[in-house]
C-alpha cells in the first residue's frame, strides 16, 4: 500500500495530500456502481479526503458520495462547497443542511465558498462560524480566491480562520506559484489543487511521457508527484474507476530526480510574472 503523505491544516488536523475529487460523478446512473467502487477503493488506499460540492450534478455528486461512505464516515475527511448565491449568512446554513442531507451525514469536515459572489464575505464567514459552533462543520475555507481576495478575507472578522484555498493548479497551470502559493504557504493556509492532471489534457506531453517511462510510471503519476512535492498542497484527482484510483495512489511512491524536475520545468515553465487566477 502506498505511503500517502499528509498536510496539516491550521487546526492541527492532518489530511492526505492526495485525495479524491468527485466533479461530474453521480450524473449517470450507469456509472454509479463503478464511481462508488472507485471512492471506496481510494479510502482503502488511504486517500481519505473526498471533495464534492452542491454544484456537482446539482447535488447528485453529494448523493453518490453519501452512498460511497456509508458505514465508513469516520474514515473520511469530507469536503463540500456552497454556491456563491447561497452564501449569505442564512443561506450558507440552509445550503449546508441540504448538503448534509444528501450526504447522509451530520457533519462536514470542511466547507468551502466555491467562488466569490455578491454576498459580502463577512456574511459568509459569519454563517460558516455559526455552522462551526453548531458542530455541523469542522472548518471552513474558500475556493478560486486570488491574493487580493485572500487579503480581503483576512480583514473580515474571523476571516483568519480560513483553513484552505482550493484553486486550479497543475503542471500546465502554474500561475499561482508566482504569488498566491507562496502567500498561502506563508500564512499556513494549504492549497487544494483541483484538476491536477488538467482533465487528462497534459498527459500527452512528450517530455512528461519520457520522464514517466524512465520511472516505470504513468504520466498521471508524475503529474501528481509534481504536486505532492510542493509544501502544503493537496491534490484531488477525480477518477471514476478503481484501477485509475490505484494508479493515482502510486504517485506517492515516486522519487523524481532534480534533473528530471528541471526537465519538467523546461516543458512546463513556472510563471515569471503575476497572472490572473485561472478557473475551469
C-alpha positions in Angstrom: 0.0 0.0 0.0 1.4 3.4 -0.9 2.5 5.7 1.9 0.3 8.8 1.2 1.9 12.0 2.5 -0.1 14.3 4.7 -0.7 18.1 5.0 -1.5 19.7 8.3 -4.4 22.1 8.4 -4.4 25.3 10.6 -6.5 23.4 13.2 -3.6 20.8 13.6 -5.6 18.1 11.8 -3.5 16.1 9.3 -5.2 15.1 6.0 -3.9 13.2 3.0 -2.0 15.2 0.4 -3.7 13.0 -2.2 -7.4 12.9 -2.0 -10.4 12.1 -4.2 -12.3 14.5 -6.4 -16.0 14.0 -7.5 -16.6 16.6 -10.2 -19.0 15.1 -12.8 -19.7 12.0 -10.6 -23.2 10.9 -9.9 -24.5 12.3 -13.2 -25.1 9.0 -15.0 -26.9 6.1 -13.3 -25.0 3.6 -15.5 -21.7 4.8 -14.0 -22.8 5.0 -10.3 -21.6 1.5 -9.3 -18.0 2.0 -10.7 -17.8 5.5 -9.2 -18.8 4.3 -5.8 -16.3 1.5 -6.0 -13.6 4.0 -7.0 -14.2 6.2 -4.0 -14.2 3.1 -1.7 -11.0 1.9 -3.2 -9.5 5.3 -2.5 -10.4 5.0 1.1 -8.8 1.6 1.3 -5.6 3.1 -0.1 -5.5 5.9 2.4 -6.8 8.6 0.1 -9.4 9.5 2.7 -10.1 13.1 1.8 -13.2 13.4 -0.5 -14.1 16.7 -2.2 -17.6 17.4 -3.5 -19.9 20.3 -4.0 -23.6 21.2 -4.2 -22.9 22.4 -7.7 -21.7 19.0 -9.0 -24.6 17.5 -10.7 -26.9 19.8 -8.7 -26.4 17.6 -5.6 -26.0 14.3 -7.5 -22.3 14.0 -6.6 -23.1 14.6 -2.9 -25.7 11.8 -3.0 -23.3 9.4 -4.7 -20.6 10.3 -2.2 -23.0 9.6 0.6 -23.6 6.1 -0.7 -19.8 5.5 -1.1 -19.0 6.5 2.5 -22.0 4.7 4.1 -20.7 2.8 7.1 -17.3 4.4 6.7 -18.0 8.1 7.6 -15.4 8.2 10.4 -12.6 7.2 8.0 -13.4 10.2 5.7 -12.3 13.9 5.8 -15.4 15.2 3.9 -15.3 18.4 2.0 -18.1 20.2 0.2 -18.7 23.6 -1.3 -21.5 26.2 -1.3 -22.7 28.2 -4.4 -21.8 31.9 -4.1 -25.5 32.9 -4.5 -26.3 30.7 -1.4 -23.6 32.3 0.6 -25.5 34.8 2.7 -25.3 34.1 6.5 -28.7 32.3 6.5 -28.2 30.9 3.0 -24.9 29.2 4.0 -26.6 27.4 6.8 -29.5 26.2 4.7 -27.2 25.1 1.9 -25.0 23.2 4.4 -28.0 21.4 5.9 -29.2 20.4 2.4 -25.7 19.1 1.6 -25.6 17.1 4.8 -29.0 15.5 4.0 -27.7 14.5 0.5 -24.5 13.1 2.0 -26.4 11.3 4.8 -24.2 12.7 7.5 -24.4 15.0 10.4 -21.3 17.0 9.7 -18.8 18.2 7.1 -15.1 18.3 8.0 -14.5 21.3 5.7 -17.0 23.6 3.9 -15.8 25.9 1.2 -17.2 29.0 -0.6 -17.0 27.8 -4.2 -16.1 31.2 -5.7 -16.6 34.9 -4.9 -20.2 36.1 -5.3 -22.4 39.1 -4.5 -22.7 38.4 -0.8 -20.3 40.2 1.5 -17.5 38.0 2.8 -18.3 38.9 6.4 -21.8 37.4 6.0 -20.5 34.2 4.5 -17.8 33.9 7.3 -20.5 34.6 10.0 -22.6 31.8 8.5 -19.5 29.5 8.4 -18.6 30.3 12.0 -22.2 29.6 13.2 -22.1 26.2 11.4 -18.7 25.5 13.1 -20.1 26.4 16.6 -23.1 24.2 16.0 -20.8 21.2 15.1 -22.1 21.0 11.5 -18.7 21.7 10.0 -15.3 21.2 11.4 -13.6 24.1 9.5 -14.3 26.3 6.5 -12.3 27.7 3.6 -12.6 29.2 0.1 -12.1 28.3 -3.5 -10.9 30.2 -6.5 -9.6 33.1 -4.4 -6.6 35.2 -5.6 -4.3 37.1 -3.4 -6.5 40.3 -3.3 -9.5 38.1 -2.3 -7.4 36.4 0.4 -6.2 39.6 1.8 -9.7 41.0 1.9 -10.8 37.8 3.7 -8.1 38.2 6.3 -9.5 41.6 7.2 -13.0 40.3 7.9 -14.0 39.3 11.4 -12.9 35.6 11.9 -11.6 35.6 8.3 -8.2 34.3 9.6 -10.0 31.0 10.5 -9.8 30.1 6.7 -8.5 26.5 6.5 -7.7 26.2 2.8 -8.0 27.8 -0.7 -8.9 25.4 -3.4 -7.7 26.5 -6.9 -6.8 25.2 -10.3 -3.2 24.0 -10.1 -1.3 21.5 -12.2 1.9 21.3 -14.4 0.2 23.4 -17.1 -1.4 25.9 -14.8 1.4 27.1 -12.6 0.4 30.8 -12.3 -0.2 30.6 -8.5 3.5 29.8 -8.0 4.4 33.4 -8.6 2.5 34.9 -5.7 -0.6 33.1 -4.4 1.0 29.8 -3.4 3.9 31.5 -1.5 1.3 33.8 0.2 -0.8 30.8 1.3 2.3 28.9 2.5 3.5 31.9 4.5 0.1 32.2 6.1 0.0 28.4 6.6 -3.2 28.0 4.6 -2.9 24.8 2.5 -3.8 25.0 -1.2 -6.1 22.3 -2.6 -5.3 21.7 -6.3 -8.3 20.8 -8.4 -8.0 19.3 -11.9 -4.4 18.2 -11.0 -3.9 16.4 -14.3 -5.8 19.1 -16.4 -8.6 16.6 -17.0 -6.1 14.4 -18.9 -5.1 17.1 -21.4 -1.4 17.3 -20.2 -0.9 13.5 -20.3 0.1 13.6 -24.0 3.1 15.9 -23.4 6.2 14.2 -24.8 8.5 15.2 -22.0 6.1 14.1 -19.4 5.7 10.7 -21.2 9.5 10.4 -21.4 10.1 11.0 -17.7 7.2 8.7 -16.7 8.8 5.9 -18.8 12.1 6.4 -17.0 10.4 5.7 -13.7 8.2 2.9 -15.0 5.3 5.2 -14.1 2.4 6.8 -15.9 2.3 10.4 -17.0 -0.6 11.0 -14.5 1.5 9.6 -11.6 4.4 12.1 -12.5 1.9 15.0 -12.8 0.5 14.1 -9.3 4.0 13.7 -7.9 4.8 17.2 -9.0 2.0 18.5 -6.7 2.9 16.1 -3.9 6.5 17.6 -4.0 5.0 21.1 -3.0 4.7 22.2 0.5 1.1 22.5 1.9 -0.5 21.3 -1.4 -3.3 18.8 -1.5 -4.2 17.2 -4.9 -7.7 16.0 -5.5 -7.8 14.0 -8.8 -11.2 12.7 -9.9 -11.2 9.0 -11.1 -14.3 7.1 -12.0 -12.7 3.6 -11.8 -10.9 1.8 -9.0 -8.0 0.9 -11.3 -7.3 4.6 -12.0 -7.5 5.4 -8.3 -4.9 2.7 -7.7 -2.7 4.3 -10.4 -3.1 7.7 -8.8 -2.1 6.4 -5.4 1.1 5.1 -6.9 2.2 8.7 -7.3 3.0 8.8 -3.6 5.9 6.3 -4.1 7.7 8.2 -6.9 11.1 9.7 -6.2 11.9 12.0 -9.1 15.5 13.3 -9.6 16.3 17.0 -9.5 17.4 16.7 -13.2 14.0 15.4 -14.2 12.2 18.1 -12.2 14.3 20.6 -14.2 13.3 18.9 -17.4 9.6 19.3 -16.4 10.2 23.0 -15.6 11.5 23.4 -19.1 8.5 21.6 -20.6 6.0 23.4 -18.3 7.7 26.7 -17.4 6.9 28.3 -14.0 5.5 31.9 -14.1 7.8 34.9 -14.4 5.1 37.5 -13.6 1.7 37.8 -12.0 -1.0 36.0 -13.9 -4.8 36.2 -13.5 -6.1 33.3 -11.4 -7.3 30.6 -13.8 -10.5 28.7 -13.3 -12.2 25.7 -15.0 
